[in-house]
Every structure is written in C-alpha cells, then in structure tokens.
Amino acid sequence: MSNETTVTLQGWVGRDVALRQAGDAQVASFRVGATPRRFSRRTGEWGDGETQWYTVNAWRALGENVAASVRRGDPVVVHGRLNVSTWVSTAGVEVTSFEVEATFVGHDLARGTSAFTRTPRPQRPEGQGPAPVASPDGAAAEGSTPEAATVAA
C-alpha cells in the first residue's frame, strides 16, 4: 500500500497543453484552475473563493491523448497523485506549487458534451490471434475479439 496522496480535481484548462519528450516517454503538461464556490450565511449569497492552480502532467499514451483532446478553456476532471513542492524564489519569497501526475483526465460532461474516439491498439505478432477483450467485470472473455466487444457494447 502506498502513502501517496491522490486527488480528483475539477476545473478549467488555463493554457494550451504542451507535449514534450522526457527520456523515452512523451509527457503532456497543462494548468488547471479550480475556483471554489462558497455560500455566505452572513450575506445569504454565493461567492467565488480564490482560484487554485495546479500543474498536471500526463505521461505516455495518456499524455498523447490529452494533447490531442484537451484545449485551453476546456472544463476537465483530473485524477492522480498530488506532489507539493516548496522553494524560495529569486525574490526571496517562499513559493508552493501543486503538481498532479495524472492517472486519468476527461472532459467535465456536466459542462458540455464530448465525442470519444478510441485509439488503435498495437497489432499483436502474427500467429497469436487477436488480443482478448475484457468483460465488464475486468476478466478477459474467452475467444472474444475487439470487434465482438464493440458490437456487444
């Protein structure tokens, strides 16, 4: 069991996704701003809290898919591991940054619609047949093919 902190955040993409090479892997980075809404009992009105900004890093296939799908201004939901860093800037000010290493990223469908396109899987070596397709319970269905799963879904 890991002691890492995982978070799910909902917010808006604050800048275009930057895709870069990091060693043998692609990583997509972008900023998400989340502004909490608070109800004031004193005034009886809702108001915005201070916007919190997070840097999100998505690695490998997830990063490539994020770069192809997510744009500045999009509403997103991000889940992943939270990393907090604190340092002193050149101006002598202590700065704290929050980064999320994304496990998954998706559009926030409470705010609009999105169309999903499945990315093609790499072909298996010849003679090994099609890759097994997972059933809804996560187990591979015996003798199933990706085409059969698409029809069944």
MDTraj code that builds the backbone (N, CA, C; nanometers):
import mdtraj as md
import numpy as np

residues = "MET SER ASN GLU THR THR VAL THR LEU GLN GLY TRP VAL GLY ARG ASP VAL ALA LEU ARG GLN ALA GLY ASP ALA GLN VAL ALA SER PHE ARG VAL GLY ALA THR PRO ARG ARG PHE SER ARG ARG THR GLY GLU TRP GLY ASP GLY GLU THR GLN TRP TYR THR VAL ASN ALA TRP ARG ALA LEU GLY GLU ASN VAL ALA ALA SER VAL ARG ARG GLY ASP PRO VAL VAL VAL HIS GLY ARG LEU ASN VAL SER THR TRP VAL SER THR ALA GLY VAL GLU VAL THR SER PHE GLU VAL GLU ALA THR PHE VAL GLY HIS ASP LEU ALA ARG GLY THR SER ALA PHE THR ARG THR PRO ARG PRO GLN ARG PRO GLU GLY GLN GLY PRO ALA PRO VAL ALA SER PRO ASP GLY ALA ALA ALA GLU GLY SER THR PRO GLU ALA ALA THR VAL ALA ALA".split()
xyz = np.array([
    [0.0843, -0.1181, 0.0000],
    [0.0000, 0.0000, 0.0000],
    [0.0889, 0.1245, 0.0000],
    [0.0474, 0.2202, -0.0748],
    [0.1259, 0.3416, -0.0914],
    [0.0698, 0.4534, -0.0046],
    [0.1575, 0.5410, 0.0400],
    [0.1158, 0.6561, 0.1197],
    [0.1040, 0.7823, 0.0358],
    [0.0985, 0.7672, -0.0955],
    [0.0861, 0.8835, -0.1818],
    [-0.0536, 0.9436, -0.1692],
    [-0.0600, 1.0739, -0.1851],
    [-0.1882, 1.1438, -0.1800],
    [-0.2468, 1.1483, -0.3201],
    [-0.3676, 1.0949, -0.3358],
    [-0.4358, 1.1040, -0.4644],
    [-0.5481, 1.2061, -0.4534],
    [-0.5707, 1.2771, -0.5627],
    [-0.6733, 1.3809, -0.5654],
    [-0.7554, 1.3688, -0.6933],
    [-0.8756, 1.4166, -0.6858],
    [-0.9588, 1.4364, -0.8038],
    [-0.9957, 1.5833, -0.8034],
    [-0.9635, 1.6514, -0.9124],
    [-0.9970, 1.7929, -0.9187],
    [-1.0780, 1.8229, -1.0424],
    [-1.1615, 1.9234, -1.0280],
    [-1.2487, 1.9691, -1.1351],
    [-1.2141, 2.1150, -1.1592],
    [-1.1920, 2.1513, -1.2843],
    [-1.1584, 2.2900, -1.3123],
    [-1.1528, 2.3162, -1.4607],
    [-1.0868, 2.4239, -1.4946],
    [-1.0785, 2.4709, -1.6325],
    [-0.9326, 2.4743, -1.6749],
    [-0.9047, 2.4301, -1.7978],
    [-0.7685, 2.4305, -1.8507],
    [-0.7283, 2.5752, -1.8762],
    [-0.6164, 2.6169, -1.8155],
    [-0.5755, 2.7566, -1.8213],
    [-0.4812, 2.7919, -1.9338],
    [-0.4207, 2.6928, -1.9972],
    [-0.3322, 2.7197, -2.1112],
    [-0.3293, 2.5959, -2.1994],
    [-0.2817, 2.6136, -2.3211],
    [-0.2733, 2.5009, -2.4135],
    [-0.1821, 2.3928, -2.3575],
    [-0.2116, 2.2696, -2.3929],
    [-0.1320, 2.1551, -2.3493],
    [0.0022, 2.1586, -2.4213],
    [0.1098, 2.1401, -2.3452],
    [0.2444, 2.1336, -2.4025],
    [0.2897, 1.9876, -2.3993],
    [0.3196, 1.9308, -2.5157],
    [0.3661, 1.7923, -2.5249],
    [0.5156, 1.7941, -2.5482],
    [0.5888, 1.7199, -2.4648],
    [0.7350, 1.7164, -2.4782],
    [0.7857, 1.5752, -2.4558],
    [0.9075, 1.5528, -2.4994],
    [0.9731, 1.4241, -2.4814],
    [1.0505, 1.4271, -2.3505],
    [1.0330, 1.3261, -2.2665],
    [1.1073, 1.3130, -2.1403],
    [1.1682, 1.1734, -2.1380],
    [1.2938, 1.1640, -2.1785],
    [1.3563, 1.0324, -2.1903],
    [1.2908, 0.9570, -2.3044],
    [1.2415, 0.8365, -2.2753],
    [1.1758, 0.7549, -2.3773],
    [1.0251, 0.7783, -2.3843],
    [0.9719, 0.8674, -2.3028],
    [0.8273, 0.8848, -2.2938],
    [0.7858, 1.0269, -2.3302],
    [0.6621, 1.0380, -2.3785],
    [0.6004, 1.1678, -2.4012],
    [0.5316, 1.2099, -2.2720],
    [0.5348, 1.3385, -2.2425],
    [0.4595, 1.3907, -2.1284],
    [0.3877, 1.5184, -2.1719],
    [0.2594, 1.5245, -2.1395],
    [0.1790, 1.6423, -2.1676],
    [0.1618, 1.7193, -2.0375],
    [0.1825, 1.8490, -2.0421],
    [0.1674, 1.9336, -1.9232],
    [0.0683, 2.0455, -1.9527],
    [-0.0154, 2.0753, -1.8536],
    [-0.1099, 2.1862, -1.8658],
    [-0.1481, 2.2323, -1.7262],
    [-0.2106, 2.3491, -1.7191],
    [-0.2523, 2.4056, -1.5911],
    [-0.4035, 2.3988, -1.5803],
    [-0.4504, 2.3645, -1.4599],
    [-0.5935, 2.3603, -1.4318],
    [-0.6214, 2.4559, -1.3172],
    [-0.7186, 2.5436, -1.3365],
    [-0.7620, 2.6360, -1.2325],
    [-0.8942, 2.5892, -1.1746],
    [-0.9001, 2.5815, -1.0420],
    [-1.0224, 2.5415, -0.9724],
    [-1.0606, 2.6543, -0.8772],
    [-1.1808, 2.7079, -0.8965],
    [-1.2286, 2.8180, -0.8132],
    [-1.3446, 2.7682, -0.7272],
    [-1.3224, 2.7556, -0.5964],
    [-1.4305, 2.7069, -0.5104],
    [-1.5423, 2.8095, -0.4960],
    [-1.6652, 2.7605, -0.4861],
    [-1.7827, 2.8466, -0.4603],
    [-1.8197, 2.8269, -0.3145],
    [-1.8460, 2.9354, -0.2462],
    [-1.8806, 2.9308, -0.1041],
    [-2.0096, 3.0076, -0.0807],
    [-2.0916, 2.9543, 0.0105],
    [-2.2143, 3.0223, 0.0482],
    [-2.1889, 3.0982, 0.1774],
    [-2.2200, 3.2254, 0.1780],
    [-2.2036, 3.3082, 0.2971],
    [-2.3373, 3.3162, 0.3704],
    [-2.3399, 3.2634, 0.4912],
    [-2.4633, 3.2729, 0.5704],
    [-2.4922, 3.4177, 0.6097],
    [-2.3843, 3.4940, 0.6245],
    [-2.3989, 3.6344, 0.6635],
    [-2.4736, 3.7140, 0.5578],
    [-2.4341, 3.6957, 0.4285],
    [-2.4967, 3.7724, 0.3203],
    [-2.6080, 3.6952, 0.2508],
    [-2.6101, 3.5627, 0.2692],
    [-2.7094, 3.4796, 0.2007],
    [-2.6820, 3.4648, 0.0526],
    [-2.5556, 3.4863, 0.0111],
    [-2.5202, 3.4787, -0.1303],
    [-2.4014, 3.3862, -0.1518],
    [-2.3923, 3.3365, -0.2743],
    [-2.2778, 3.2564, -0.3162],
    [-2.1684, 3.3485, -0.3680],
    [-2.0442, 3.3105, -0.3443],
    [-1.9322, 3.3886, -0.3951],
    [-1.8160, 3.2982, -0.4313],
    [-1.7270, 3.3491, -0.5138],
    [-1.6089, 3.2730, -0.5542],
    [-1.4988, 3.2865, -0.4510],
    [-1.4321, 3.1736, -0.4239],
    [-1.3123, 3.1758, -0.3416],
    [-1.1921, 3.2056, -0.4298],
    [-1.0736, 3.1912, -0.3752],
    [-0.9513, 3.2165, -0.4504],
    [-0.9230, 3.0985, -0.5431],
    [-0.8914, 3.1272, -0.6697],
    [-0.8609, 3.0217, -0.7663],
    [-0.7313, 2.9527, -0.7271],
    [-0.7346, 2.8214, -0.7277],
    [-0.6169, 2.7395, -0.7001],
    [-0.5696, 2.6807, -0.8322],
    [-0.4395, 2.6937, -0.8595],
    [-0.3830, 2.6463, -0.9856],
    [-0.2989, 2.5226, -0.9633],
    [-0.3154, 2.4254, -1.0510],
    [-0.2404, 2.3001, -1.0447],
    [-0.1758, 2.2746, -1.1798],
    [-0.0511, 2.2290, -1.1782],
    [0.0132, 2.1804, -1.2996],
    [-0.0179, 2.0324, -1.3086],
    [-0.0639, 1.9892, -1.4248],
    [-0.0968, 1.8478, -1.4459],
    [0.0010, 1.7916, -1.5480],
    [0.0589, 1.6766, -1.5155],
    [0.1474, 1.6053, -1.6069],
    [0.0846, 1.4707, -1.6379],
    [0.0701, 1.4413, -1.7660],
    [0.0138, 1.3138, -1.8112],
    [0.1191, 1.2454, -1.8987],
    [0.1534, 1.1234, -1.8649],
    [0.2641, 1.0528, -1.9283],
    [0.2166, 0.9528, -2.0337],
    [0.3044, 0.9263, -2.1290],
    [0.2915, 0.8235, -2.2312],
    [0.1619, 0.8357, -2.3115],
    [0.0864, 0.7265, -2.3273],
    [-0.0349, 0.7283, -2.4113],
    [-0.1366, 0.8275, -2.3582],
    [-0.1498, 0.8360, -2.2251],
    [-0.2429, 0.9346, -2.1683],
    [-0.2025, 1.0751, -2.2109],
    [-0.0746, 1.1059, -2.2045],
    [-0.0266, 1.2381, -2.2445],
    [-0.0536, 1.2682, -2.3907],
    [-0.0324, 1.1696, -2.4777],
    [-0.0590, 1.1889, -2.6198],
    [-0.2078, 1.2125, -2.6434],
    [-0.2925, 1.1364, -2.5737],
    [-0.4375, 1.1533, -2.5896],
    [-0.4841, 1.2874, -2.5344],
    [-0.4260, 1.3308, -2.4232],
    [-0.4604, 1.4622, -2.3666],
    [-0.4217, 1.5721, -2.4652],
    [-0.3022, 1.5634, -2.5218],
    [-0.2565, 1.6651, -2.6165],
    [-0.3477, 1.6727, -2.7387],
    [-0.4047, 1.5593, -2.7803],
    [-0.4918, 1.5564, -2.8971],
    [-0.6352, 1.5980, -2.8632],
    [-0.6722, 1.5992, -2.7346],
    [-0.8125, 1.6161, -2.6971],
    [-0.8452, 1.7412, -2.6169],
    [-0.7511, 1.7898, -2.5383],
    [-0.7801, 1.8956, -2.4413],
    [-0.7251, 2.0290, -2.4910],
    [-0.8055, 2.1326, -2.4771],
    [-0.7667, 2.2667, -2.5203],
    [-0.7869, 2.3673, -2.4078],
    [-0.7186, 2.4799, -2.4199],
    [-0.7352, 2.5901, -2.3246],
    [-0.8835, 2.6259, -2.3137],
    [-0.9306, 2.6420, -2.1895],
    [-1.0696, 2.6776, -2.1661],
    [-1.1620, 2.5594, -2.1463],
    [-1.1144, 2.4362, -2.1729],
    [-1.1989, 2.3179, -2.1555],
    [-1.2227, 2.2891, -2.0071],
    [-1.3454, 2.2474, -1.9727],
    [-1.3705, 2.2003, -1.8365],
    [-1.3239, 2.0551, -1.8260],
    [-1.2448, 2.0233, -1.7245],
    [-1.1898, 1.8884, -1.7112],
    [-1.2039, 1.8357, -1.5686],
    [-1.1941, 1.7033, -1.5606],
    [-1.1825, 1.6339, -1.4332],
    [-1.0516, 1.5563, -1.4416],
    [-0.9671, 1.5708, -1.3398],
    [-0.8352, 1.5078, -1.3377],
    [-0.8228, 1.4270, -1.2093],
    [-0.7701, 1.3064, -1.2204],
    [-0.7420, 1.2243, -1.1029],
    [-0.5964, 1.1815, -1.1106],
    [-0.5271, 1.1875, -0.9982],
    [-0.3872, 1.1449, -0.9985],
    [-0.3204, 1.1685, -0.8649],
    [-0.1884, 1.1533, -0.8662],
    [-0.1072, 1.1695, -0.7455],
    [-0.0665, 1.3152, -0.7295],
    [-0.0871, 1.3685, -0.6091],
    [-0.0537, 1.5079, -0.5792],
    [0.0886, 1.5169, -0.5269],
    [0.1659, 1.6069, -0.5854],
    [0.3013, 1.6369, -0.5381],
    [0.3063, 1.7849, -0.5033],
    [0.3564, 1.8164, -0.3853],
    [0.3667, 1.9550, -0.3389],
    [0.5145, 1.9895, -0.3254],
    [0.5538, 2.1026, -0.3828],
    [0.6924, 2.1498, -0.3748],
    [0.6948, 2.2899, -0.3171],
    [0.7897, 2.3154, -0.2298],
    [0.8080, 2.4492, -0.1735],
    [0.9533, 2.4900, -0.1942],
    [0.9747, 2.6138, -0.2393],
    [1.1091, 2.6665, -0.2589],
    [1.1061, 2.8167, -0.2397],
    [1.2238, 2.8779, -0.2355],
    [1.2357, 3.0227, -0.2219],
    [1.2727, 3.0796, -0.3585],
    [1.1933, 3.1748, -0.4053],
    [1.2156, 3.2344, -0.5366],
    [1.3372, 3.3265, -0.5323],
    [1.3772, 3.3743, -0.6499],
    [1.4903, 3.4668, -0.6591],
    [1.4594, 3.5977, -0.5875],
    [1.3287, 3.6285, -0.5683],
    [1.2886, 3.7496, -0.4969],
    [1.2851, 3.7269, -0.3455],
    [1.3231, 3.6035, -0.3021],
    [1.3246, 3.5735, -0.1600],
    [1.1890, 3.5346, -0.1024],
    [1.0930, 3.5067, -0.1885],
    [0.9583, 3.4706, -0.1451],
    [0.9428, 3.3189, -0.1484],
    [0.8862, 3.2635, -0.0411],
    [0.8608, 3.1198, -0.0397],
    [0.7408, 3.0898, -0.1295],
    [0.7604, 2.9945, -0.2211],
    [0.6585, 2.9585, -0.3184],
    [0.6229, 2.8115, -0.3003],
    [0.4942, 2.7821, -0.3065],
    [0.4469, 2.6444, -0.3012],
    [0.3747, 2.6139, -0.4307],
    [0.4094, 2.5024, -0.4941],
    [0.3406, 2.4636, -0.6173],
    [0.2800, 2.3253, -0.5982],
    [0.1701, 2.3028, -0.6690],
    [0.0987, 2.1766, -0.6633],
    [0.1003, 2.1151, -0.8026],
    [0.1498, 1.9924, -0.8128],
    [0.1505, 1.9210, -0.9395],
    [0.0760, 1.7907, -0.9221],
    [0.0013, 1.7554, -1.0239],
    [-0.0721, 1.6294, -1.0238],
    [-0.0159, 1.5433, -1.1361],
    [0.0309, 1.4233, -1.1018],
    [0.0696, 1.3253, -1.2024],
    [-0.0567, 1.2469, -1.2345],
    [-0.1156, 1.2766, -1.3497],
    [-0.2486, 1.2274, -1.3839],
    [-0.2520, 1.0771, -1.4053],
    [-0.3546, 1.0156, -1.3498],
    [-0.3876, 0.8764, -1.3773],
    [-0.4925, 0.8726, -1.4872],
    [-0.5886, 0.9657, -1.4793],
    [-0.6828, 0.9843, -1.5888],
    [-0.7294, 1.1281, -1.5962],
    [-0.7702, 1.1677, -1.7169],
    [-0.8154, 1.3037, -1.7473],
    [-0.9366, 1.2908, -1.8384],
    [-1.0390, 1.3698, -1.8129],
    [-1.1548, 1.3682, -1.9011],
    [-1.2238, 1.5024, -1.9011],
    [-1.3032, 1.5249, -2.0051],
    [-1.3849, 1.6460, -2.0074],
    [-1.4930, 1.6349, -1.9014],
    [-1.5287, 1.7475, -1.8395],
    [-1.6350, 1.7526, -1.7389],
    [-1.7675, 1.7605, -1.8133],
    [-1.8374, 1.6479, -1.8220],
    [-1.9589, 1.6407, -1.9015],
    [-2.0782, 1.7076, -1.8349],
    [-2.0611, 1.7583, -1.7135],
    [-2.1654, 1.8406, -1.6526],
    [-2.1676, 1.9789, -1.7181],
    [-2.0627, 2.0130, -1.7916],
    [-2.0489, 2.1447, -1.8523],
    [-2.0642, 2.1443, -2.0038],
    [-2.0772, 2.0265, -2.0656],
    [-2.0907, 2.0192, -2.2108],
    [-2.0801, 1.8758, -2.2578],
    [-2.0680, 1.8585, -2.3885],
    [-2.0598, 1.7254, -2.4464],
    [-1.9214, 1.7039, -2.5061],
    [-1.8891, 1.5782, -2.5280],
    [-1.7606, 1.5417, -2.5843],
    [-1.7804, 1.4165, -2.6691],
    [-1.7046, 1.4007, -2.7744],
    [-1.7109, 1.2808, -2.8577],
    [-1.5847, 1.1988, -2.8331],
    [-1.6009, 1.0694, -2.8122],
    [-1.4886, 0.9816, -2.7809],
    [-1.4453, 0.9065, -2.9058],
    [-1.3163, 0.9019, -2.9282],
    [-1.2588, 0.8226, -3.0362],
    [-1.1556, 0.7294, -2.9756],
    [-1.1760, 0.5996, -2.9935],
    [-1.0830, 0.5004, -2.9384],
    [-0.9528, 0.5049, -3.0174],
    [-0.8396, 0.5031, -2.9466],
    [-0.7102, 0.4978, -3.0151],
    [-0.6828, 0.3529, -3.0531],
    [-0.6261, 0.3309, -3.1710],
    [-0.5993, 0.1927, -3.2129],
    [-0.4927, 0.1283, -3.1253],
    [-0.5127, 0.0017, -3.0963],
    [-0.4140, -0.0750, -3.0200],
    [-0.3059, -0.1243, -3.1143],
    [-0.1846, -0.1430, -3.0629],
    [-0.0795, -0.2007, -3.1478],
    [-0.1182, -0.3433, -3.1868],
    [-0.0830, -0.3822, -3.3073],
    [-0.1124, -0.5173, -3.3549],
    [-0.0257, -0.6191, -3.2820],
    [-0.0834, -0.7349, -3.2530],
    [-0.0080, -0.8443, -3.1908],
    [0.0721, -0.9144, -3.2985],
    [0.1836, -0.9772, -3.2608],
    [0.2636, -1.0508, -3.3600],
    [0.1784, -1.1561, -3.4311],
    [0.2089, -1.1786, -3.5593],
    [0.1322, -1.2720, -3.6405],
    [0.1330, -1.4109, -3.5770],
    [0.0201, -1.4775, -3.5870],
    [0.0091, -1.6127, -3.5339],
    [-0.0421, -1.6175, -3.3912],
    [-0.0529, -1.5030, -3.3243],
    [-0.1005, -1.5020, -3.1859],
    [-0.2478, -1.4690, -3.1763],
    [-0.3113, -1.4355, -3.2887],
    [-0.4539, -1.4057, -3.2867],
    [-0.4821, -1.2725, -3.2210],
    [-0.6108, -1.2368, -3.2124],
    [-0.6476, -1.1070, -3.1531],
    [-0.6269, -1.1066, -3.0019],
    [-0.6045, -0.9894, -2.9487],
    [-0.5898, -0.9751, -2.8035],
    [-0.7241, -1.0016, -2.7375],
    [-0.7252, -1.0654, -2.6201],
    [-0.8519, -1.0879, -2.5508],
    [-0.9134, -0.9551, -2.5081],
    [-1.0446, -0.9516, -2.5072],
    [-1.1177, -0.8316, -2.4697],
    [-1.1719, -0.8503, -2.3296],
    [-1.1549, -0.7498, -2.2453],
    [-1.2028, -0.7591, -2.1075],
    [-1.3540, -0.7457, -2.1037],
    [-1.4162, -0.8279, -2.0207],
    [-1.5595, -0.8167, -1.9980],
    [-1.5837, -0.7040, -1.8986],
    [-1.7094, -0.6631, -1.8761],
    [-1.7364, -0.5531, -1.7832],
    [-1.6803, -0.5754, -1.6429],
    [-1.6620, -0.7034, -1.6023],
    [-1.6065, -0.7288, -1.4684],
    [-1.4546, -0.7281, -1.4685],
    [-1.3927, -0.7010, -1.5864],
    [-1.2478, -0.6886, -1.5958],
    [-1.1787, -0.8154, -1.6390],
    [-1.2483, -0.9310, -1.6427],
    [-1.1876, -1.0564, -1.6835],
    [-1.1886, -1.0652, -1.8356],
    [-1.0873, -1.1292, -1.8918],
    [-1.0826, -1.1464, -2.0365],
    [-1.1850, -1.2510, -2.0769],
    [-1.2667, -1.2172, -2.1750],
    [-1.3659, -1.3117, -2.2248],
    [-1.2978, -1.4109, -2.3170],
    [-1.3181, -1.5388, -2.2945],
    [-1.2530, -1.6436, -2.3726],
    [-1.2955, -1.6351, -2.5185],
    [-1.1975, -1.6300, -2.6098],
    [-1.2260, -1.6306, -2.7524],
    [-1.2884, -1.5021, -2.8036],
    [-1.2899, -1.3992, -2.7241],
    [-1.3526, -1.2751, -2.7686],
    [-1.2560, -1.1944, -2.8531],
    [-1.3118, -1.1097, -2.9352],
    [-1.2311, -1.0209, -3.0192],
    [-1.2735, -0.8783, -2.9933],
    [-1.1877, -0.7812, -3.0243],
    [-1.2267, -0.6413, -3.0063],
    [-1.3533, -0.6072, -3.0845],
    [-1.3699, -0.6648, -3.2043],
    [-1.4867, -0.6360, -3.2858],
    [-1.6139, -0.6834, -3.2158],
    [-1.6075, -0.8048, -3.1552],
    [-1.7240, -0.8582, -3.0852],
    [-1.7595, -0.7716, -2.9653],
    [-1.6586, -0.7205, -2.8967],
    [-1.6851, -0.6349, -2.7809],
    [-1.7514, -0.5045, -2.8236],
    [-1.7102, -0.4517, -2.9390],
    [-1.7694, -0.3272, -2.9872],
    [-1.9159, -0.3493, -3.0209],
    [-1.9470, -0.4603, -3.0855],
    [-2.0848, -0.4909, -3.1216],
    [-2.1677, -0.5133, -2.9955],
    [-2.1096, -0.5859, -2.8971],
    [-2.1817, -0.6167, -2.7735],
    [-2.2052, -0.4931, -2.6901],
    [-2.1150, -0.3950, -2.6980],
    [-2.1286, -0.2747, -2.6167],
    [-2.2348, -0.1917, -2.6759],
])
top = md.Topology()
chain = top.add_chain()
for i, resn in enumerate(residues, 1):
    res = top.add_residue(resn, chain, resSeq=i)
    for name in ("N", "CA", "C"):
        top.add_atom(name, md.element.get_by_symbol(name[0]), res)
traj = md.Trajectory(xyz[None], top)
